[in-house]
Amino acid sequence: MSEKVVGYIQLASGIIIMIAVTIQIILVFTGKLEPISAFSSKTTTPANQSGIDISALMQQLQPNAGTTNGPVKAPALQLIDPEVLNHTLNLTIHFFIMQFLLSLGFKLSSLGVQLLRTIEVKLDSKTVSQKTNQ
């Protein structure tokens, strides 16, 4: 195959990759398509959470401290909902993968454009002189 045919194939495939990835990014960020699920965690209900035993920690910090009427448990706190955290991480991973594919499409189409261009070299004289240092 000639360089022009290969150049056109690379240019077309790079543009198709970039358009497909752009459409997929738009669909994921508008919520019409789910992102790649790289992260998933089990959500726990408050009944399954055991909490933290504060009296055991107090015994480790102050061995001579008086004990209370039983173990005191602090509730287990969730600062960020696991579902929100998973969805955010999945969107981030999806975005980075799509950015990689966008750059791949750009490089492929750029290589195709370079193959399509003609390279012309014009010389002033028909002979090339070579100088030798002695």
C-alpha positions, 0 to 999 in steps of 0.5 A: 500500500502506498503511504497516502492510503495508510495515511488516510486510514490512520486519519479516519480511524483516529477521528472515529476514535476521538468522536466515539470517546467524546460521545461516551464521555458526554453520555457518562457525565449526563447520566445516560450511561454508567461509567466503568465500575472499577470500585465497588464496596459493600454498604453496611447498615447501622445494625451491622456496625459494631462501633469503637470500644472506648473503655478498652482504649481508655484502659490502654491510655490510663491503666489506673483509670476506673472502669465504667458500668460496661463498655462504652461504644462510640458510633461508627461515623461515615463522613462520606457515603460509600456509594457517592465515593464509589461513583466519584472514583468510577467517574474519575477512572472512566475519565482518565481512561477516556483521556488516554483513548482521546490522546491515542486517537489524536496521535493516530490521526496526527501520524496519518496527516504527516503521511499525507503531506508531501515533503519537498526539498529544494536545493540551490545547486545540483552538486553537493560539496563536501569540506574536509578538515585537515 
